[in-house]
Amino acid sequence: MPAKLADPFYYLNNFQTVLDWIGARHRALLDSAEQRFIDTFPTLPRPARALLVRMVMRKGELFRAGKLRYTEIGSTTAALAPLLRHGWVDDRPAIGLERLFALLTKGEISALFGAHLDNNRLAKADMLAALAPRFPQEQCFEQWRGAEDERLYALTIGPLCERLRLMFFGNLHQDWSEFVLAELGLVRYEQPPLSGNAWAFRHRGDVDVYLGLHRCRERFEAGEATTAVLAALPADVADNPWLQSRRAKLLFQIAWQNEREGDAESALALYEQSGWSGARLRRIRVLERARDWRAALALARAAQLEPENEAESQQLARILPRLQRRLGLPVAARPAAAAYARLDLELAPPQPFQCVEFCVRDHLTNAAEPVFYVENTLINALFGLLCWPAIFAPVPGAFFHPFQTGPADLLHPDFKARRADLFAACFELLDSGEYRQRMQRCFVDKHGLQSPFVHWEILSAPLLALALDCIPAQHLKLYFTRLLGDIGANRSGLPDLIQFYPARRDYRLIEVKGPGDRVQDNQRRWLDYCVQWSLPVAVCHVRWVQ
């Protein structure tokens, strides 16, 4: 075991850290049962605490006694006694046949139910389907097995611990493994100063809404009827834009499901409620498919006056002429498409599993004019290095625990505005020429720390040096300006390759398209921007030849 995890109770220490953190910062958000748990847990014997944490950190809530054996804990029976006394673990949970099947091996199932099966060679799922009508009851594990040879334990505080985990991380996709990865040095995070009032949730209701939305999303993704999911959906949380955006996204996904299933009326209503990016475009498309062209045109014209982003403008430019033709109205001439520099290559078919971008890279590269596959990584990384102080500034509410890849408000509309002076100072370095030192120093000082922009496995020191030598500061400013204008949309769509010309301190970006492939919308927006500002870019079309 690595030195940092030499303590066999490392997981217990991490769990206690979370309890202490929440108790110090979020006690007002806890109910009496949660406060009692946080206060009582440290008073239990260490084996009992350790066993409870082991159960919390494992998947599911049911545990066979034979699966609860840990060297550092010792006797499971002794460790369980305080947990049973507090009701945190149940030693006689009633379970149905489906949950029983999840606990047993196929051999155990055959031994128990073989007399009731015509064919013991069936798959477990088929056995369950055959036996379910005959065994509808719920009963204890020992009753199912007809013996007291093994006990089953159920963790009863799983939801409570899930709430505590959410309150610490501000999300449910991070879990207890974050501590271990950080302690081993496998994942490292920037540590901005955390103010005493920095937290993800303002009051208990915010936590309830998050958990409610999470449960609705799980039910929706499991295929439950959308009407049932909508009935359980938390109400509007207009006073919390972060939670409201999560609700809006789920509404959008449910609306899209209804649209695919042909329920246009419900889809239209949900898209209108959602307000999620792209919802207005979907409403226009639903109206168009319903042949309600006048309503679709009216909505499209309103959107054209105030488009929500470049992507909507791009789609409206295609939709409006189509609707106008449907209604026999004059069709305005579309602006001429941007003329991209074109590169045509005929290459031998690639080896298996080699992508077309690598084929073009290997064909074009040479010692004097090297080519790198960078796609969305290089421009983002250069931006991340230059603007590291602004991105990781301790803005109120941006950082509230030690395991954040980036600020919590990274994709919020006011992300740039809240740091306007800091970003302006970073951009001024591009004008003064000091940007090179800032970026090189940041590359060394912050190397390996998690970042929403810098992928360290792609950005090497030689690549950084070439980029700083060959990409003019004014070009960097143009790329960074567009990126910062809409981080959520513009972090992707950048060209696949970059070719450097060190002798003349120049470069070009190259978007690669294999046979039958076409330029995607987000790629086209970047290409149009490059052409608009005379940034060197080409589209390479590849044809395979023998």
N, C-alpha and C positions, 0 to 999 in steps of 0.2 A: 504494500500500500504506500502511495507517495507520502512524503513527510508531512505535507499539509493536512492529510487526512489520516494521520497516525492514530488519532483518537477514534476508537470504534463507534463512539456515540456522536459522530459529526452531524448526522442527520437530526438528532435530538437538539443539538446546539443551534442548528439552523432554524428549526421550528420555533424554538424559544426566542430566537432573535426576532422572528416575525410577530410573535405574541407581544414581546416587549415594545416593538415599534408601533403596533396598532394601539396597545394600551396607552402609550405616551402621546400619540397624535390623534387617534380617532375614537377615544373612549366615548365621546358624546354620540357616536353613531351606533353604539352597541346597545342591545336590549339587555335586560337583567340576566337572562340565561347565558348570553355571550360574555358578559362581564364576569359572571360567576365562573365560567369555564377558564377564562384567562387568569383569574385570581387563584383558582383551585389547582389547575394543572401543575404548577411548580411545586406544590406541596406533596404530590404523590411520590412514592418510591421510584427511583430511577428506572428499574426494569419495567414498571407499569407505564411510565411515560414513554419509554423507548418503544415498547410494543405498540402502544397506541399510534405513535408517529409512523412506525413501520406499516401499520394498517392504513393509515391516512394516505401514505405516499404510494400505496399499491392500487392497482386498478380494481374497481368494483367495491362492493360492500360486504360480500359473503366470503368467509374464509374457513376452509377445513382445518381442523386442529393440526393435522399432520403437515400443513403448509406454513405453520407459524412457529418455526424453529430457528432461533438465532443464537449463535454462540455467546455473544456478549450479553444477551438478556438472561439466559439460563432457563429456569423452569417457566414454561408458558402458563401453567395453571396458577402459579403464585403471582405472576405478573398480571394475569387477567382479573384477579380478585377485586382490586380497587376499581377497575374499569367497569366491572359488572355492578359493583355497589353504587357507583355514580350514574349508572344507566347509559354510559357512553358506548357500551358493547352489550349485545343481547345474545345469551347462550342458547335460546330456544326459538329462533325465528321460524315462522311458518312460511313455507315456500311451495309454489306450484310445480307442476311437472316440467315446464319449460326451464325454470331456474335450476331445478334438480339436474336436468340433462346438461346444463352448462357446467356443473360441478363434477359430473361423473365421466369416466372414460367409457368408451364404447364397450369394452369388456365388462365393466361393472354394470352397465345398462343391460347387457345380454344376460348376465347372471341374475339380476333382479326381475327382469320382465320377460325373460326368454319364453316362459310358459304361455305368455299372452301374445306372442308374435309368431306368425306363420313362417317368417324367414329372418333368422338372426344375422344374416349377412347384409341387411339393409344399411344404408347410411344413417347417421344419427338423426338427421332431419326427417328422413322417411319413417324411422322408428317413432319419433315424436308425433308425427302426423297420425300414425296408426294407433298410438296409445292414448292420445289426448282426449278423445271422447269417452274413454273408459275410466280415466283418472282425472276428473275435474277438480278434485279437492286440493286444499292447501294444508300441509301438516309439517311437523318438525322433521329434520333430517333423519333422526333416529327412527321415527315412525315409518318413513319411506323405506329405510334400509332394514327395519325389523331387528335392530340390534343397537346396543349402546357402545359399540367398539370405537366410535369416532364421533366427536362433537362438531357442530357447525356454529360459527360465531358471525354475528352481523354487526357491522359498525353503524351506530345510530347517529353519530355526529358528523357524517360526511357532508351534509349540506351546510352545517355551521362552519366546518373547516374550509369548504369551498368559498363561502362568503369572506372569511378572513383572508384567504389567498387573493381573492379579487380586490379586497380593500388595500392590500399591500402592493400588488403589482399594477392595479388599475385595469387589468384585463384577465382573461382566463386562458389565454394561449401560452402564458408563461407559468412554469410550475416550480416545484421544489428543487428540481435538478439544476436550476440556475445557480444556486449556491455552490454546488459541487463543481460545476464547470468553471466557475469563477475561481474557486479555491485551488483547483488544479492548474489554473492559468490557461485553460483551453479557450476560454472566452473572457475578454477583458473589456471593461466599460469605462468611458469617460466619467468623471465624478464631479459634476458642477456642484457648487455649494447649494445645500437644500435649506430653504428658509423654514422657520418653525411652523408656518401656516401653509406649507406646500402639500397638497393632497389631491387625489384624483376625484374624490366625491365630497360634496359640500355638506350633505345631510343624508340621513338614513334612506330617505325616499329615493335618492339617486342610485344607491346600491340595489334597492328593490327593483327599480326600473331596469337596470342593467341585467340582473338575473332573470327578470321576466322576459326581456328581449332575447336573452341567450337561450332560454328554454323554448321559446317560440321558434327560434331559428333551428334548433335541434329537431323539433317536431316537423317543421317544414322540410328540412333536408332528409328526414326519415320517410317522407312521402305521405304524411298525414294530410287529410282534406284541408284545403286552404280556408274553408269557412270556419273550421274548428280552430285553426291557428289564429285567424283574425279575431275570433271571439275572445281569445286569451291575450291579445296584444295589449300592452300597456298604453294608456292614453297619451296624448301629446305631452311633450316635455319642452315646451317652447322656451322656458327659462334656462335650459341647458343645451346649447347648440351641439355639444359633443354627443350626448345621448339622443338628441333629436335626429342627428345625422344617421346614427345606427338604426333608428326606427324607420327613417325614410328609405334607407337602403333595403331593409327587409320588405317594406311595402312594395318597392320597385320590383324585387325578385318575385314576390307573390303575384303582382300584376302581370309580369312577364309569363309566369306559369299559366295564369288564366288566359292570357292572350294566345299562347301556344295551344291551349285546349279548346279554343274557339269561343270563349266567354268574353266577347268584346265589351259588353256593357260593364261588367265588373272590372275588367282591365282598365278601361277609361277612367272609371271612378277612382281606382287605386292609384293610377299614375298621377291623377290630379292631386290627390291627397299627399302623395309621396314628396314631391319637390326634389327628389334625388337627381343628380346630373344625368341628363339623357331622358328623363321622364317626359318632358314636353315633346321631344322628337318621337317617342313611342306613341304618344297620343295622336300625333299627326299621322303616323303610319297606320294606326288602328282605324282612324277615320277614313283614310284613303282606301284601305282594304274594304271598309264597309260602304264604299262608293259615296260617302258623304263629302264630296269634294269641296263644296263651299265652306263647310265648317273647317275642313283641313286647311284650306287656303287662308281663311281668316286667322287661324292659329299660327300658321307659318309666317304670315306677314307681320303679325305681332311679335313673333320671335325674331324676325329679321331686324326689327327696330332695336331690340335689346338682346342680342344673343348672349347666352350664358358663358360661352367659351368659343375657342377656335373650331373645335370639333363640331359644334352645333352650326356655326356659320358654314362650314364646309358641306355639311349634309343639306342645309337649307338651299344652298346654291344648286343642288341637284333636284331637290323636291319641288321647289317653286315652279320652274319651267314645266315640269310634268303635270302639275295641277292646273296651271294656266292653259295648257293644251287641252286637258280634259274638259275644261269649261269654255273652250273656244275663245279665250282671251289672248290679247297680244303677249308674246313671249319676249322678254328682254334678252338681248344678246348676252351670253355668258362671257366673262373676261377670258382672254386667251390664257391657256395653261402655261405655267412657267416652263421655260426651255432648259432642261438639264443637259449638262455635258454627258455624252453617251460613250461607253466603252464596250465594244463587242469582242467577245473571245470565243474561240473554238478550242475546246480542251478534250483530252482523252477522258473517258468515263472514270469516275473516282473509284478508289478502292472501297470495299464494303465499310460502311459506318463512317466514311469521311464526308463531311458536309461540303456543300458547294463553296461556302465562304473560305474554308481552308484551302480548297483547290485554287481559288483565285489568289489568295494570299501567297501560296507557295509558287504560283506561276509568276507573279509580279515582283516578288521580293528579290533583292540582291544586296550585296554589302554596301553599295553606295546609296541605294534608295530603298531602305528596309520598309516592309509592310507588316503591320500588326493587326490582329483581330481584336477589336475593342468594343464594338457595338455600342451599348449604352454605358460603358464603364469609364472611359477616359475623360470625357468632358465632365461627367458627374464628379469624378474623383478630383479633377483640378479645381472645380468649384468647391468641393468639400474641404480641400486643403486651404484654399485662400480664405474661405469664409468660416473656418472652424470656430473662431471666437464668437461669431454671431449665431451660428447654429446651436452651439452649446452654452449660450449665455444663460445665466440663472434668472430668466424671465419668470415672474410669478405664475405658478401653475404648470410650467413646462416640465419640471423634473421633481419627482416626489418619491423615488426609491433608487437604490444603487445599481439597478440592472436595466437601464434604459438605453436602447440603441440610439435614440435621438429624442428630441423634444416631443412631448405629447401633442402639441398643437402644430406639428409639422405640416399637415395638410389642411389646416384651418384657413379660411379666407384672409384672416388678419395676421397670419404668420409673418409676412414681410413687414407689415405696418408696425407691428409691435417691436421690431428690431431695426427700424428704418435707419437710424443713425449708425448702428453697428455695421449694417450692410454697406452703407455709403462709405464708411471708413475703409472697409475692405476693398471696395471698387476703386477708391482713390489710389490705392497701391498700384493698380494697373496703369494709372496715369503717371505716377511718379517713378515707376520702374522698380519699386521695392518689392513687387509681388513675388519675384523669383526667390528672394531670401525667405520671405514668409512661407512660401509653399515648400521649399526644401527643408526648412527648419521644422515645419509641421510634419512633413513626411518622416523625419527622424524621431521627433519628440512623441508623436502620437501613433507611431507605427503599431499596427495590430489591434488598436482600440476599435470597438464597434462604431460604425457610422452609417447613416442612411444613404451616404453618397460614395464613400470610398470603399472599394473592394480590394483589399490588400493583396489577394492572391493574383490579381491581374496587374496592379500598378507596381512595377519594379522600378528601382532607381534608374537604370538605363532608359526605360521608357519615359519616365518623368523628365530626365535631362533632355531627351530628344524633343519632347513636347514643348518644353520651355525655350529651347533653342529655335524651334521651327514655327511655332504658332505665335503670331504677333499678339501683343497685349490687347490691341483694339479688337481683334477677332475673339479673344477670350471674353472680353467684356460683352460682346454681342451674344455669344453663346450663353453666358451666365445670366444676362438680362432676360432672355427668353425662358431659361430654365426656372429662374426665380419667379417669373410672372405666373406660372401655373405648375408647381412642382409635381402635383399628382399626375398630370397629363404629359408633361414635357421631359420627365426623367427617362422616358422610353421613346422609341422611334428614330434614334440617332443612327447614322450610317454604320455598316458592319466593320469596315476596315479604315485604317489611316495609313497613308504612305508618306514618309518623310524624305525630304531632299536636303540633307544637312549642308551640302556644299553651297547652296544658295539660300539657306535658312527659309525653307518653304515646305508646304505639305499639301495634301488633298485628302478629303474624305471620300469613301467609295461605298455605295450601297450595292449589294450583290443580289442579282435575281437569276435563279436557275430557270431551266425550261419550264414554261407554263406558270411561273410565278409572276406576281405583279406587285407594284408598289402599294403598300397598305396606307390607310388614311393618315395614321399618326406619322408614318415615314414621309408621306407627301407634304405634311405641314412643315416638317423640318427641312425638307428639300426646298420647298418654296421660300422659306425664310432665308436659307443659304443663298439662293439665287437673288432674292430681294436685296441682300446686303453684300453681294459679290464675295461670298465666302466660298472657297474652292471645294467643289463637290462634283462627283460624277456617279452615274448609274451604270453598273457593269452588267450586261446581259450575256449569259453563258449558254453556249450550245455544245452538246456532247457529240464528238465525232470519233470514229474508229481510227 
